[in-house]
Amino acid sequence: MLKTIVCIVGLASLVLCTAGRVTQVSYIGCYLDNEARDLRGLTGVSKIGQFSIGSLMLSSASMTHELCSRVCSLGGFPYFGVQSDEQCFCGTSYGSLGAANTSDCNRACTGNGAQICGGTWCNSVFALTYPDKKYFEQSQMPNQTVVSTQSTYWTSADKTKAECLMMCEASADCQAVIFSGQQRLCHLLRFAYPPASLSSTDGDYFLRG
C-alpha cells in the first residue's frame, strides 16, 4: 500500500509532504536502580509488538542501544535506560534514586559488545529527542499490537480527520491515530501500535512524525 505523509497546516487543510520520523539519542549518565525501578514507563504493559515485557522491562539476548531506543520510541518516551547487559527500560523521568559512579556502568550489551548496557542495579540512561514536525504518515493498520492492563488509547467523538490529527499533535502522549470516518470517532494511541481491541477497527491509521 502506498504510504502518504500528511502535514497539518490548519483545521480545514491537509497537505502532502515528504518527511520521516527521526529520533536523536544522547547519553546522560549512569544512575542507580532498585526493585521498585527508576524508569517506570512500561507499567502495566506486557507486550509491545513482538517484544514481551516483564517487570517493567524488555530483556533480550540481542540488546543494543538501538533496540531499546526503538522500543521506547514506540511510546514516545523521552528517556530509556539499559542495564545488566540485556535489560531495557523506558520512562518519562529518571534519577529518582540518584546518580551512580560512571565506572558502575561497565557491562557490554549482549547484542553489541562495543556498547555499554549499564551494570548491576545501574542504568546507562539516554535521552530521546523527537523533532518538532507536524506531520503524520498514513499507512495500513499495523499487525502488531500493545497488550497492557492500563488503557493505551482515548477516544473523542464527532471529529473531522483534520481535528483528530490536530488533537494528536497537541498531546505529547499521542503517538498515532485511528480515525473512523463513518462514526466520526478519533482514537488517539499512546503507542505507535494499537491495542488488540482496536486492531480490527474500520478506519484510517496515521503514525505521528
Secondary structure, 3 states (H helix, E strand, C coil): CCCEEEEEEECCEEEECCCCCCCEEEEEEEEECCCCCCCCCCCCEEEECCEECECCEEECCCCCHHHHHHHHHCCCCCEEEEECCCEEEEECCCCCCCECCHHHCCCEECCEEEEECCECCEEEEEEEECCCCCEEEEECCCCCCEEECCCCEEEEECCCHHHHHHHHHCCCCCCEEEEECCCCEEEEECCCCCEHHHCCCCCEEEEEC
